[in-house]
């Protein structure tokens, strides 16, 4: 005769979870729910190539017209540097003194809050306005914004028509820039390498000397008309308002030529009398950028002048979606520009690279899961392998969902953290399924209930598995306290690996027993009566 063993109540959290979810009809719904929220998180999480880093700093610009570099250093740079050192969190201060202007850069430690740091700088400068000398202008405080300063998309515009005016290319790019700047989550757009419209005044020095004039008088006359044409408002005796306005004081070359420089012998001297005025481009801009495009024949074209349009995104937004929106917007103008011989090529696309990196790493994750499944087939059996294989996507789904809730993005470091922890994720499930397998093949297994065997096997390894997993998590904790740039860059690893390891415990204790009771079969054994 054989007697059935009385089951012992589970003592560890592992056995309690296994017992609670073993025959619960909601367990399968929970598994499906986890996979669904994991997939939704994978789709909705913003994608970018590199993790977000908090870099704080400000540039303070103080102009003092007429002052020499030595004076600027003595009365502006050094006093402000001393005051800025009082601000908590500043790592280094670098001041530059030049004729007429002082530039001071204040950099905070990596990880300092951006808004709070900028506010500290602003408050300190405003509190010490009294130390600035008479004649110094209002300080300009320009915060550093790494999220805006680094573009995610760069587009190079060029023309195959050598006869086209460079300013026409600039006009087209400016129009496109205006529309792209209105796209959702686009922070800043910038145009570089452009030749802008400009009236060029080439002075005849002989004529200038003949009229006994100086270049300073020409400069003052042109500047006065360019910047100082206000409307005039007043009242008559009958209390009527008189308004005099000058509409577009400078519209054409003739308008510039008609600027009065001075009076000579009772007659006005016009700019056209001493200079040649032409409408063209900013000829004093000697900077240029060149681009060479690979043709259909595989050969690169000769270098051409190009105008670059850069697009930056808001922090925490999806670089992939923004890059696609920019490409869609560019397609609207492609035909009209090609009709004028203007073409473009996307020279930088962080969204595309981020998407490729994410897709490639997801592929390697799936490949790793398949490899693990194949190895387990030879070690434990195909049923056990199937059970362990299911736990991996469930664990990753939980980790992705937690990362989405905490405002993280999918980037190369986040996915590297998943790959790093992949070998650790299956440990708990393998330990549970292996112990269940061992209990199923025990001598007295045939005398015991399947549910009791599975709960006891899971409860038995609960404590050592919990301690081992906790020890691995502790190895990741120091990485969370690494400072500076490296700490910010590697932050997704200590933020995601511990979550994945904790999730692996719960998945192993809940779903491994649930699937084992339905997929594994207890060997048939017969005892002999003596």
C-alpha positions in Angstrom: 0.0 0.0 0.0 1.2 3.5 -0.7 0.2 6.6 1.2 -0.2 10.0 -0.2 2.1 12.7 1.2 0.3 15.6 2.9 1.3 18.8 1.1 3.1 21.5 3.1 1.9 25.1 2.9 4.3 27.3 0.9 6.6 29.5 3.1 8.3 31.6 0.4 6.7 34.2 -1.8 7.6 32.0 -4.7 5.4 29.1 -3.5 2.6 31.5 -2.6 2.5 33.1 -6.0 2.7 29.7 -7.7 -0.2 28.4 -5.6 -2.3 31.5 -6.1 -1.9 31.6 -9.9 -1.6 27.9 -10.7 -5.3 27.3 -11.5 -6.5 30.9 -11.6 -8.3 31.6 -14.9 -7.0 35.2 -14.8 -3.4 34.0 -15.2 -3.7 33.6 -19.0 -5.4 36.9 -19.3 -2.5 38.5 -17.3 0.0 37.0 -19.6 -1.7 38.3 -22.7 -2.1 41.7 -21.1 1.6 41.9 -20.3 2.6 41.1 -23.9 0.1 43.6 -25.2 1.3 46.5 -23.0 4.9 45.6 -23.8 4.2 45.8 -27.5 2.3 49.1 -27.1 5.2 50.5 -25.1 7.7 49.4 -27.8 5.7 51.2 -30.4 4.9 54.4 -28.4 8.2 55.0 -26.6 10.2 57.8 -28.3 13.2 56.5 -30.2 16.5 58.2 -30.4 20.1 57.1 -31.1 21.6 58.1 -27.8 20.1 58.6 -24.3 19.0 62.0 -23.1 21.6 63.8 -21.0 21.1 66.8 -18.8 23.8 69.4 -19.5 23.4 72.8 -17.9 25.2 76.0 -18.5 24.9 79.6 -19.5 26.7 82.2 -21.5 26.7 85.8 -20.2 27.4 88.5 -22.7 28.0 92.1 -21.5 28.8 94.8 -24.1 30.6 98.0 -23.2 31.2 100.1 -26.4 34.5 101.9 -26.5 36.3 99.8 -23.8 39.5 97.9 -24.5 40.0 94.2 -23.8 42.1 95.1 -20.7 39.4 97.3 -19.3 36.7 94.7 -20.0 38.7 92.1 -18.1 39.2 94.4 -15.1 35.8 95.9 -14.6 33.5 93.2 -16.0 35.0 89.7 -16.4 36.8 89.3 -13.1 34.0 90.8 -10.9 31.4 88.6 -12.5 33.6 85.5 -12.3 33.9 86.1 -8.6 30.2 86.4 -8.1 29.4 83.4 -10.3 31.6 81.2 -8.1 29.1 81.8 -5.3 26.5 79.8 -7.3 26.2 76.2 -6.1 26.6 73.5 -8.7 28.9 75.3 -11.1 31.8 73.2 -12.2 33.9 75.7 -14.1 33.8 79.3 -15.3 35.6 80.6 -18.4 35.7 84.3 -19.1 36.9 86.0 -22.3 37.6 89.7 -22.6 37.6 91.4 -26.0 37.3 95.0 -27.2 33.8 96.3 -26.5 32.4 93.0 -25.1 32.8 90.4 -22.3 31.8 86.7 -22.7 31.6 84.5 -19.6 30.7 80.8 -19.9 29.5 79.0 -16.7 29.2 75.2 -16.9 27.3 73.2 -14.2 28.0 69.7 -13.2 26.5 67.1 -15.5 23.0 66.1 -14.1 22.2 69.5 -12.5 18.6 70.5 -13.4 18.6 72.7 -16.4 15.8 75.1 -15.4 17.0 75.5 -11.9 20.6 76.1 -13.0 19.6 78.8 -15.5 17.5 80.5 -12.9 20.5 80.6 -10.5 22.7 82.3 -13.1 20.0 84.9 -13.9 19.3 85.7 -10.2 23.0 86.1 -9.5 23.6 88.4 -12.4 20.5 90.5 -11.6 21.5 90.8 -7.9 24.9 92.2 -8.9 24.0 94.7 -11.6 25.4 97.4 -9.4 29.0 96.1 -9.9 28.9 96.7 -13.6 30.6 100.0 -14.7 28.7 103.0 -16.1 28.4 102.5 -19.9 28.0 98.7 -19.7 24.9 97.5 -21.5 22.2 95.1 -20.1 23.7 91.6 -19.8 22.5 89.0 -22.2 22.1 85.6 -20.6 21.9 82.7 -23.1 21.3 79.3 -21.6 22.8 76.1 -23.1 20.3 73.7 -24.4 21.9 70.5 -25.7 18.5 69.1 -26.8 18.0 72.0 -29.1 21.6 72.7 -30.1 22.1 69.2 -31.6 20.1 68.6 -34.8 18.4 65.3 -35.6 18.0 66.1 -39.3 20.3 68.0 -41.7 19.3 68.7 -45.3 21.7 70.0 -47.9 20.2 72.0 -50.8 22.2 72.6 -53.9 21.7 73.6 -57.5 22.9 72.0 -60.8 22.4 75.3 -62.5 25.6 77.3 -62.1 23.9 80.4 -63.4 21.3 80.5 -60.6 21.6 83.3 -58.1 22.7 81.9 -54.7 20.1 84.1 -53.1 17.3 82.3 -54.9 18.4 79.1 -53.3 18.4 80.8 -49.9 14.8 82.1 -50.6 13.6 78.5 -51.2 15.3 77.1 -48.2 13.8 79.9 -46.0 10.3 79.1 -47.2 10.8 75.4 -46.4 12.3 76.3 -43.0 9.2 78.3 -42.1 6.9 75.3 -42.8 9.2 72.7 -41.1 9.5 74.9 -38.0 5.7 74.6 -37.6 5.8 70.8 -37.4 4.9 69.2 -34.1 7.8 68.7 -31.6 10.3 70.6 -33.8 12.3 72.8 -31.5 14.7 74.9 -33.6 15.5 75.1 -37.3 18.6 76.8 -38.6 20.0 77.7 -42.1 23.8 77.6 -42.6 26.0 78.4 -45.5 23.4 80.7 -47.2 24.1 83.7 -49.3 21.6 86.4 -48.2 20.1 89.3 -50.1 22.0 92.5 -49.7 22.5 95.9 -51.2 26.3 96.3 -51.9 27.7 99.8 -51.9 31.1 100.1 -53.6 32.5 103.6 -52.8 34.7 105.5 -55.3 37.4 106.8 -53.1 38.4 109.5 -55.6 34.9 110.9 -55.7 34.7 110.7 -52.0 37.9 112.8 -51.6 36.6 115.2 -54.2 33.6 116.0 -52.1 35.7 116.1 -48.9 33.7 113.3 -47.3 34.6 110.3 -45.2 33.4 106.7 -45.1 32.0 107.4 -41.6 29.6 109.9 -43.0 28.3 107.3 -45.6 28.0 104.7 -42.9 26.0 107.1 -40.6 23.7 108.2 -43.4 22.9 104.6 -44.5 22.5 103.4 -41.0 20.2 106.3 -40.0 17.8 105.5 -42.9 18.0 101.8 -42.3 17.2 101.8 -38.6 15.8 105.1 -37.7 12.6 105.9 -39.7 10.0 106.2 -37.0 6.4 107.3 -37.4 5.7 110.9 -36.3 2.6 111.5 -34.2 1.2 114.8 -33.0 -1.9 116.9 -32.6 -3.1 120.0 -34.4 -4.8 123.0 -32.8 -8.2 121.5 -33.8 -7.2 118.4 -31.8 -6.7 116.3 -34.9 -4.1 113.6 -34.9 -1.4 113.8 -37.6 0.5 110.6 -38.5 3.4 110.6 -40.9 4.9 107.2 -41.9 7.6 106.2 -44.3 6.7 102.9 -46.1 9.7 100.7 -47.0 12.3 103.4 -47.0 14.7 101.1 -48.9 13.1 98.9 -51.5 15.3 99.2 -54.6 18.8 100.1 -55.7 17.5 103.5 -56.6 16.3 104.1 -53.0 19.8 103.3 -51.7 21.4 105.6 -54.3 19.1 108.5 -53.3 20.3 108.6 -49.7 21.6 112.1 -49.0 25.1 111.9 -47.6 25.8 115.6 -47.0 25.2 119.1 -48.3 27.9 120.7 -50.5 27.6 124.3 -51.9 23.9 124.3 -51.1 23.2 121.1 -53.0 22.6 117.7 -51.7 25.2 115.0 -52.3 23.6 111.6 -52.9 25.1 108.2 -52.3 24.9 107.5 -56.1 27.3 110.5 -56.6 30.2 108.8 -54.8 29.4 105.0 -55.0 28.0 102.3 -57.1 25.0 100.5 -55.6 24.0 97.0 -56.7 21.6 94.4 -55.5 23.2 91.1 -54.8 24.4 88.8 -52.0 26.5 89.3 -48.9 29.8 89.4 -50.7 31.7 89.9 -47.4 30.6 86.4 -46.3 33.6 84.2 -47.3 32.2 81.1 -45.6 30.9 78.3 -47.9 30.0 74.7 -47.7 30.3 72.2 -50.5 28.5 68.9 -51.2 29.1 66.0 -53.6 26.2 63.8 -54.4 26.5 60.1 -55.5 24.7 59.6 -58.8 22.9 56.6 -60.2 26.1 55.5 -61.9 27.8 55.2 -58.6 30.1 58.1 -59.2 30.2 61.3 -57.1 29.4 64.6 -58.7 31.8 67.7 -58.6 31.5 69.7 -55.4 28.7 72.3 -55.4 27.8 75.1 -53.1 25.1 74.1 -50.7 22.8 75.5 -48.0 22.2 73.3 -45.0 18.9 73.3 -43.1 19.2 71.7 -39.6 16.2 70.6 -37.5 16.3 69.9 -33.8 13.6 68.2 -31.7 12.1 68.8 -28.3 13.4 66.8 -25.4 11.8 63.4 -24.9 10.1 63.3 -28.4 10.5 60.6 -31.0 13.3 61.3 -33.5 11.9 58.8 -35.9 8.5 60.5 -36.2 10.0 64.0 -36.5 12.5 62.8 -39.2 9.6 61.2 -41.2 7.5 64.4 -40.9 10.5 66.4 -42.2 10.9 64.1 -45.2 7.2 64.3 -45.9 7.3 68.1 -45.8 10.3 68.2 -48.2 8.5 66.0 -50.7 5.8 68.7 -51.1 8.5 71.1 -52.6 10.6 68.6 -54.5 8.9 69.0 -57.9 8.8 72.8 -57.8 12.4 73.0 -56.8 13.6 70.5 -59.4 11.9 72.7 -62.0 14.4 75.4 -61.1 17.3 73.1 -60.9 17.4 72.9 -57.1 17.8 69.5 -55.4 18.4 68.3 -51.8 20.0 65.4 -50.0 19.5 64.4 -46.4 23.0 64.4 -44.9 21.9 63.5 -41.3 19.0 61.5 -40.1 19.2 60.5 -36.5 15.6 59.2 -36.7 16.5 56.7 -39.4 19.7 55.6 -37.6 17.8 55.3 -34.2 15.1 53.2 -35.9 17.6 50.9 -37.5 19.5 50.5 -34.3 16.3 49.7 -32.4 15.1 47.2 -35.0 18.5 45.6 -35.2 18.7 45.1 -31.5 15.1 43.9 -31.3 16.1 41.3 -33.9 19.1 40.2 -31.9 16.8 39.9 -28.8 14.5 37.6 -30.7 17.5 35.7 -32.1 18.9 35.3 -28.6 15.5 34.0 -27.4 15.4 31.4 -30.2 19.0 30.3 -29.4 18.1 29.9 -25.7 15.0 27.8 -26.6 17.1 25.5 -28.9 19.7 24.9 -26.2 17.0 24.1 -23.6 15.5 21.6 -25.9 18.6 19.5 -25.6 19.1 20.0 -21.9 15.5 19.8 -20.5 13.2 18.9 -23.3 11.0 20.8 -25.8 8.1 21.3 -23.4 10.4 22.9 -20.7 12.1 24.9 -23.4 8.8 26.3 -24.6 7.9 27.4 -21.0 11.2 29.2 -20.5 11.0 30.8 -23.9 7.6 32.4 -23.1 9.0 34.1 -19.9 11.5 36.2 -21.8 9.1 38.4 -23.9 6.9 38.7 -20.8 9.8 40.0 -18.7 10.9 42.4 -21.5 7.3 43.6 -21.8 7.1 44.5 -18.1 10.5 46.3 -18.3 9.5 48.3 -21.4 6.2 49.3 -19.8 8.0 50.5 -16.6 10.5 52.4 -18.8 7.6 54.0 -20.7 5.9 55.1 -17.5 9.1 56.6 -16.2 9.6 58.7 -19.3 12.6 56.9 -20.8 13.3 56.6 -24.5 14.4 53.6 -26.6 18.0 54.1 -27.5 21.2 52.0 -28.0 22.0 52.0 -24.3 18.5 51.0 -23.3 18.5 48.1 -25.6 22.1 47.2 -24.6 20.8 47.0 -21.0 18.2 44.4 -22.3 20.8 42.4 -24.1 23.1 42.6 -21.0 20.3 41.2 -18.8 19.0 38.7 -21.3 21.1 35.8 -19.9 20.1 36.7 -16.4 16.4 36.9 -17.2 16.0 33.2 -17.9 17.9 32.1 -14.8 14.9 32.1 -12.4 12.6 30.4 -15.0 15.2 27.7 -15.7 15.8 27.1 -12.0 12.0 26.7 -11.4 11.4 24.5 -14.4 14.4 22.3 -13.6 13.3 21.8 -10.0 9.7 21.0 -11.2 11.3 18.5 -13.7 13.3 16.9 -10.8 10.2 16.6 -8.6 8.3 15.0 -11.4 10.9 12.3 -11.7 11.3 11.7 -8.0 10.7 8.2 -6.6 7.5 9.1 -4.8 6.2 11.5 -7.5 3.5 9.1 -8.6 1.9 9.2 -5.2 1.6 12.9 -5.1 -0.7 15.4 -6.7 0.7 17.4 -9.6 -0.3 20.8 -8.2 1.4 20.0 -4.8 4.5 18.9 -6.6 4.8 22.1 -8.7 4.0 24.4 -5.7 6.5 22.6 -3.5 9.2 22.7 -6.2 8.7 26.4 -6.8 8.6 27.2 -3.1 11.8 25.1 -2.5 14.0 27.3 -4.7 12.3 30.6 -3.8 14.7 31.8 -1.1 18.0 31.1 -2.8 16.8 32.4 -6.1 15.6 35.6 -4.5 18.9 36.1 -2.7 20.9 35.4 -5.9 18.8 37.8 -7.9 19.1 40.5 -5.2 22.9 40.1 -5.2 23.0 40.7 -9.0 20.8 43.8 -8.6 23.2 45.1 -6.0 26.1 44.9 -8.5 24.1 47.4 -10.7 23.5 49.9 -7.9 27.0 51.5 -7.9 26.5 52.3 -11.6 23.6 54.6 -10.7 25.9 56.8 -8.7 28.5 57.4 -11.4 28.6 61.1 -12.2 29.5 63.3 -15.1 28.9 62.4 -18.7 29.5 58.7 -18.3 26.9 58.4 -15.6 24.3 60.2 -17.7 25.2 58.1 -20.7 25.0 54.8 -18.9 22.0 55.7 -16.8 19.5 53.3 -18.7 21.5 50.3 -17.5 21.0 50.7 -13.7 17.5 52.0 -14.4 16.3 48.9 -16.5 18.4 45.9 -15.5 17.1 45.7 -11.9 13.5 46.1 -13.1 14.1 43.3 -15.6 15.6 41.0 -12.9 12.7 41.7 -10.4 10.2 41.1 -13.2 12.0 37.8 -14.0 11.3 36.5 -10.5 7.6 37.3 -10.6 7.2 35.8 -14.1 9.1 32.7 -13.1 7.0 32.2 -10.0 3.6 32.9 -11.7 3.8 31.7 -15.3 6.4 28.9 -15.1 4.2 26.8 -12.7 1.0 27.8 -14.6 2.5 26.5 -17.9 4.2 23.5 -16.3 0.9 22.1 -15.0 -0.5 22.2 -18.5 2.4 21.2 -20.6 4.5 18.8 -18.5 3.5 15.2 -17.8 4.4 13.3 -14.7 6.0 9.9 -15.6 4.0 6.8 -14.9 5.5 4.8 -12.0 4.1 1.6 -10.3 5.1 0.6 -6.9 5.2 -3.1 -5.8 3.5 -4.2 -2.6 5.7 -6.3 -0.3 
